[in-house]
Amino acid sequence: MADLEAKDTAEEKRASSAQDNRKNGEITAKNVLIQGTILAAASIIAKVIGLIYRIPLFNILGDVGNSYYSTANEIYSIILMISSFSLPLAVSRLMSERIQKGEMKNANRVFLCSMRFAVISGGILALITYAFAGVITKYVMNVEYAKYGLRVLAPVILIFAITGVFRGFFQGFSNMVPTAVSQVIEQIINAAVSIWGAWVLMDYGRSLVAKGENELAAPGWGAAGATFGTVASVTVALLFMMYLYMRFNRRFRHAVRKDQTGKRESSRYLYRVLILTILPIILSTLVYNISNVLDQGIFNAILKSQNYTEKQYATIWGIYTGRFRVLMNVPLSLASSLGPAVVPSLTAAVAARDKASAVRTVHSSTRYTMIVTIPCAMGMAALGGPIIRMLFHPDSGMALSAGIMQAGAAVIILYALSTLTTAILQGLGKLREPLIHNVIALVIHVISLVVMLRYLNLNIYSVLYSNAIFALVVCILNALAIRRYIYYQQEIRKTYIVPLISSIIMAFGSYAVWYVLDKVFGNSIATIMAILFGMVIYLISMVAFRGITASEMRKLPKGEILVGIFVKMGLLRE
């Protein structure tokens, strides 16, 4: 009898433990979406601000100036990735592991070691960038006058490195709010200073041209003025993060003093762990993002060999980066925002050996990304020309802009998914796999780009198609790896098929609305109405095809009202 009672008690404990794990998994997945939504909302706000200020900036700089501005930022971004771009992710991951185990003293040591590492690596690379800016832009990128902008951006490498450590500190506590708020503040400052700087230095460049300088000096100096916005914005973001850290530091210090765990990690050990954690992330992120710099370098070199002038190929690249890439970054901000939210949550789930929580996090974040990204991409393809005309009012290049927007829809969807799945693997502790996948994809990408440019004469479309190939290869390899490590395969119908069908219906409906209203109200009003109408069509289609449930809809703003409307329409069941 005693044995039976003991057995019953043990089974009850196991059942209770399983129930607790399920609840914790649901809470973790929900927390990822909440934190990811906060960061995504802030990121989208920041991207919208960025989109708004890029319109006057585009008009000040022109296509050539935008090409120089983009070149300086692309090179700066690559150097940033080498020095510090991976620091927030690495710091959040290492701190999350230790916080989960109650090792607050070790978590604090991770923060201090990371800060020292940021100052040293950021400072060295900032000096190298400033010294070799002219060599890189002239002999590697074939756009000499981008050197002014790159020199202005050099100090930001150090400032961003320090800011990144503070962001990683808060993300380690699964708190995305400081990062989110700092991003919005950063973009507001960036917008104001960039426009002012571009205007002032563009005039200065024109004065040099009037004195006999090359005509490309004006857009070159204008691009340099625009980059002053980045310097000012990242500096303000650093001051804001330092303020928040000082506010939070008292509670954190108290938690560190209360740490009774016996394990103490030396600084030497933490530097080694930090470097071993950062290195795969750096290489993976570098390979993933270096394709943009390679694309421009290869594109410029091949078009130069085909007797295009610098002004001609810089103009084409300026249309691609100054119009399509700016708009593309708005939907992509969702995936890039969910990544930092996913990593610490998955790291904690792996540390707790909670597979159910990891699976829920992967499922919800992937589905959430696709439900938002697919309609954005299809909408941009359907209304690409009207959106470009409404925002930028270009004097030339409309046909090319519209064609790029249509061809770029697949790039947006695949890049969003590949970005998220890379973050998922990093959160699962698989840091080497994304690097290998990105290297394989990059090799295929470069080969396809050269073939399409040199032998198929596809010009700028070669860049779009080869980028789609790159992201597709990464998606496939990442999905296979995730399935191998947590025995999980993403549900297909609600994640991909229903959003895609609903988005296609939305695209045709939106274009039809624009086509009719454009003749009456003009392009801008017609485009805005078409976008709003498309959102309604998409939501109705998702409900009609059972792509979203009543419980999921209730989580949306005014969700109860929406549920009531769709129930009355007979499209939704309680």
N, C-alpha and C positions, 0 to 999 in steps of 0.2 A: 504493500500500500504506500509506504514511504517513497519507494522508488518511482511508483506511478505519479505521486504528487510532485516529486522532484522533476520528473520528466515533463509534466504539464507546466510546471513553473518555468522550466528552461524554454519550452516551446512558446509560452506567452512572452518571455523576454525577447526571443528571436523575432516573434511577430511584431512586438512593440518596436524593436530596433529597426526592422524592415520598414514599418510605417513611418518612423522618424526619418529614416533615410529618404523615403519618397517625399515627405514633406520638405525636408531640407533641399532635395533636388529641385522641387518645384519653386521653392523660395530662391534658390540660386539662379535658376533659369529666369525667373521673374526679375530678380535683381539685375541680371545682365541686360535684360531688355529695358529696364528703368534707367540704369546708368548709361546704357548705350543710346537710349532715346534722348537723354539729357545732352550727351556729347554730340549726338547726331543733330539735334535741334540747334544747338549752338554752332555746330560746324556749318549747317545749312544756312543759318542766319549770317555767319561770317562769309560764306560763299556768295550769298545774295548781295551782301555789302560789296564784296570783291567784284561781283558782276556789274553792280551799279557804277562803281568808280572806274572800272575798266572801260566803260563807254566813253566818258570824256577823255580818259587817258589814251584810248585808242585814237580818238580824233586829234589829240595833240601830237602824238608820236607818228601816226601814219603806219602803213604796213611795214616799212623798213625799220622804223624805230621800235615797233612792237617785236620784230624779229630780234633786234639787238637786246631789248629788254628780256625777252624769253631766253635768249642764249645765256646772258649773264645769270639769270635765275636758275637755269638748268645746271650750269656748271657749279654754281654755289650750292645747289641742292645735293649734287653728287658728293662734293667735299664735305658737306654737312652730314651726310650719311656715314661717311668714313669716320668723322670725328665724334659725332654726338647724336645723330638722329635716332639711333637705336637705344639711347640711354633711358628715356622714359619707360620703354617696354621692358628693358633688362632690369632696371631698378624696381619697377612695380612687381615683376615676377619674383625676384630674389627677396624683396621685402614681404610679399604675400606669403611665400613659403615659411618664413620665420614667424610672421605674425600668426599664421595658422597654428604653429606649434607653441605659441606663447613666448617665443624668444625675442623679446623686445629690445634687449641690449644688442643682440646680434643684428636686428633690423636697423637699429640706429647706426651701428658700425658700417652696414651696407651703404647707408645714406652718406656718411662722412667719406668713405673710400671713393664712392662714386663722384662726389663733389671734387675731390682732389684730382681724380682721373679726368674729369670734364675740363678743369682749368688748364691742365697740362696739355692734353690732346687738342682742345679747342684753340689754345693760344698758339701752339706750334703751327697748326694748319692755317690759322688766320694770317700769320706772317708769310707762310709759303704762298698762299693764294694771292696776297697783295704783290709779292715780288715777281711772280710768274704769270700774272693776269694777261699781259700783252702777248706772251709766247703762246699761251693756251688758245686765246681767241683768234690769233692770226694764223698759226701753223696747224692747229688741230681742228678748229671749227670753221676756218676760212671766212670769218667775219671780224676783221681787225677792230672795228670801232665799238665792239661790245666790251672792250677792255676797261673803259671808264666805269661802266656799271658794275663790273666784277670787282674792281678795286674798292668801290664804295661798299660793297657787300662783305668784303673780307672781315671787318671787325665783328660782324653779326655772328660769325661762326663760333667765336668765344662766348658771346652773350647768350646765344641759343643753347649752347652746351650746358651752361649753368642753369638756365630756365628749365631745360629738359629734366635735370635731376630733381628739381622741385616738383615738376609735374609727375614724374615717376613715383616720388614719395607719397603724394596724395592718392595716386592710382593704386599703390600697394595696399591702401586701406579701402579699396573699391569705391573711392570717392572721386567721381569725374567732374564734380561741380567746379572746383578751382580751375581745372584745365579748360572746361567749357566757357566759363566767364572770361578767363584770360584771352581765349581765342577771339571772342567777340570784341573785347576792348582793343586787342591787337589789330584787328581788321579795321576798326573805326579810325584809329590813329594812322594806320597804313594808308587808308583811302585819302584822308585829308592831306597828309604830307606828300604822298606820291604825286597827286595832281599839282600841288604847289611847286614841288621840285622839278617836275617835268616841264611845267610852263616857264619857270625861271631859266633853267639850263638849256631849254630848246632855243630861247631867245639868245642866250650866250653863244650857242653853237652857230646860229644864223649869223651872228656878228663875226664869227671866225671865218665863215664861208665868204662873207662879203669882203674880207681882207685877203682872200685867195686860198683858204683852206679847202680841202676836198669836200664836195657837197654832202658826203655821208657823215661829216663831222656833226652836223646839226642833229640828225636823229640819234647819233651816238651819245652826244651830251644830253639830249632829252631823255634817253633811256637811263643814263646815269642819275639824272635828277629824280626819275621815278623810283629808283632803288633806295633813295633816302627814306622813303616811307617804311621800308623793311627795317632799316636801322632804328628809326624812332619807335616803331611798333613793338619790336622785340625787346627793346630797352624798357618800355613801359610795362610790357608783360612780365619781365623779370622783377621789376620793382613791386608789382602787384603780388606775384607769387612769394616774394620775400616777406611782404606784409602779412599774408595769410599764414605763412610758416611761423612767423613770430607770434601770431595770435594762437596758433595751435600748439606751439612748442611747450607751453606749460603743462598741458595735459599729457603730451607725449613724454616729456621728461618724467612726469609722475608715473606713467606706465613703465618706463625703463627702470626706475628705481624699485618698483614693485616686482620686477622680474625675478623669480626664484629658481628658474631653470639653471641647471649646473653647467650646461654647455656654453663655452665661450670660444668664439672664432677669432683667430688672429687677423690683423690687417693684411699680412702677407697672403694668408689663405683666401681672404675675401677679394683681394686684387686678382688673384689667379682665377677664382670662380667668376668674378665680374668679366674678366677678359674672355674666358671660355664661354660665357653666356653671350657676351656682346659680339664676339667674332663671327659665329654662324649667322646671327641676326644681321650684322653689318653686311656680310658677304651676300646673304640672301636678299636683303633690301637693296643693296647696291646693284646686284645683277638684275633684280626686278625693275629698278628704276633707271639704270644706266642706258636702257634701250632708247630713252628719249634723246640723250646726248649722242649716242651712236647713230640714231636715225638722222639727226640733223647733220652730223659730220659726214655720213655716207651720202645723204641726199645732196648736200652742197657740193661734195667732191665729184659725184657723178654728173650732176647738172653742169658743173663748171667744165668738165671734160666734154660735155655736149654743147659747149659754146654759149651757155647762159652767162650773163654778167652777174656780179655780186648783187646788184640792185634787183635783178629779176628773180633770182632764187631766194633772196631775202624777203621779197614781197610775197611770194607764194607761201613761204614758211610763216610769215607774219599773219597771213589770212588764216592758216591752219591753227596757229597757237593763239592768236589774238581774238579769234572768234570761236571756233569749235572747241578748243581745249578749255577755254574759259567757261563755256556753257557745260561741257562734259564734267567738269569738276564739281558741279552742284549735286547731281545724283550720286557721284562717286564718293562724296563726303559721308554718305550714310555708311558704306562699307568700311571706310577708313576710320570712322568714329566707333563702330561696333567692335573693331579689333582690340583697342585698348581696354574695353569693358569685358571682352571675352577672355583675354589672357589671364588676369588674376583669378577670375572665377574658375576657369578650367584648371589652373595651377592648384588652387585650393582643393578642387574635386579630386585631382590626381593624388595629392598629398594625403587626402582622407580615404583614398581607394573607393571613391563613390562613383562608380561607372554610370549609374542611372542619372545622376546629376549632370555628368559630362555629356551624355547623350541628349538630354533635354536642352542643354545650352546650345549644342551644335544644331539641333533641329530648329529651335525657335529663332536663333540668329540668322541661319541660312534662309529660312522661309520669310522672315521679316525683311531681309535684304532684297530678295527677289520680288516680293509683292510691291515694293516701292520702286526698285530700279528698273524693272521691265517696262512698266507704263511710261516712266520718264524717258527712257530711250526711244520707245516707239513714238511717243508724242513729239520728241525732237526730230525724228525722222519725217513725220507727217507734216510738221509745221516749221521745218528748218528754215526755209527761205523767208516766210513771214516773220519769224522770231528775229532773224539776223537783221532784216529791214527795219523792224520796230526798234531794236536796241541800238544798232550801230549806224544806221542811215549811211551805208557805204556808197561812195561815188563809183566804185568799180568792184569787180570780183564777186558779184552777186551769184552768178551761175555756179562758180566754183564753190562758194560758201555753202549754197544749198546742196550741192552734190556731196560735199564732205559731210554735212549733217546727216544726210540719208545713209551714206555708206558707213558712218560711225556708230550707228545704233548697236550693232553686235559688239563693237569694242567696249561700249559702256557697260553692257550686261556682263560680258566675260571678265572685264577688269574688276568689276565689283565683286564677283564671285571668287576670282582668284585671290584678290586682296584679303577677303574674309577667311577663305580656307587656309591661306598661309598663316594668318593670325591664330586660327584654331590649332594647327599643328604646333606652333610655338607655345601655345597655352598647354598643350598636352605634353610638353617637354621634348618634342621631336624637333630640335633646332637644325639638324643636319639635312633632313629631308627637303625642306623648302629650298635650301641652297642648291641641292642637286637638281631638283625639278626646275628651278629658274635657270640654271646653267644649260640644261638640255633645251629648254624652251628658247633661250637666247640664241643658241647656235642655230636652231631651226629658223628663228626670226630673222637673223642677219642674212642667212643664205637666201631666204625667200624675198627679203627686201632688195638685195642686189640683183637677183634674177628679174624681179618685176620692174625695177628701175632701168636696168641696162638692156634687157632683152625684150620685155613686154611694153616698155615705154608708158607705164601707168602713172608716171609723175608722182604727185602727192598722194594719190590713191594707193600707191605701193606701201606708203607708211601706214595707212589705215588697215589694209588687208594683212600686212605682216604683223601688226600689233594684235589684231584679232587672233591670228595663228598662235602668237606667243601666249596670250592669255588663255586660249583654249587648251593648249598643251599643259600649262600650269594647273588649270582646273581639273583636268583628267587625272594627272599624276597625284595631285593633292587629295582628290576624292578617293582614289585607290588606297592611298596611305592612311587616311582617316578610317576607312573601312577595315583596313588590316589591323589597326591598333586598338580600336574600340568596337570592332565588329558591328559597325553601323553604316547603313546606307540611307541617304536622304529620301524621304517620301517624294514621289514624282508628281502626282496629279495636282495637289493643292499648292505645291511649291513652284512648279515650273509650267505645267500645261495650262491650268486655269488662268493664271496671270497673263500668260502669253496670248491665249485666245481672247481674253477680255481686253488686252491692250491693242490687239489688231482691230477689234470692233471699235474701240475707242479712237484709234488712229483714223479710220475711215470716217467715223462720225464727226470728229474734230475738223478734219479737212473739209468735209461737206459744209459744215457751219461756217468756216472761214471763207470758203468760196462764195457762198451766198451773201454773207454780211459785208465782205470786202467791197462789193459793188455799190453798197448803200452807205456804209459808215467809214470806209477807208481801212487801211491795213492794221493800224494799231488797235482800234476798238474791236475789229473783227478777230484779231489774234487773241486778245484777252478773253473775249467771249468764247472763242473756240477752245481755249485751254480750260476754262471753267466748265463748259459743257462736257468736255472730254473727261474731266474728273468725275462728274455725275454718271456718265455712261460707264466708266470703269467700275465704279462702286456697285452700280446696279448689276453689271455683268458678273462681277465677282460673287455677289449674293445669289444671282440666278443660277450660276453654275456650281453652287455650293463650295466656293473657294474660300469663304470666310463664314464662321459660325456666329451665332447670336452672342455667345460668351466672349468671343474675341472682339466683336463689334462694341460690346458694352465698355471695353477698355479704351475706346476712342473718345475724344471730347464730344459731349452730347450723345453718347452712345445709346443711352436708353431711348431717346427720341427717335434715333435712326432705326433701332430695332422695332419700335412701335410702327413706324411708317412702312417698313418692309413686311412686317407681319400682316398689316392691313392690305398691302398690295398682293399678298399671297406668295411672295418670293422667299419668305423666311419662316421657319417654324421655331417656336419657343423650345 
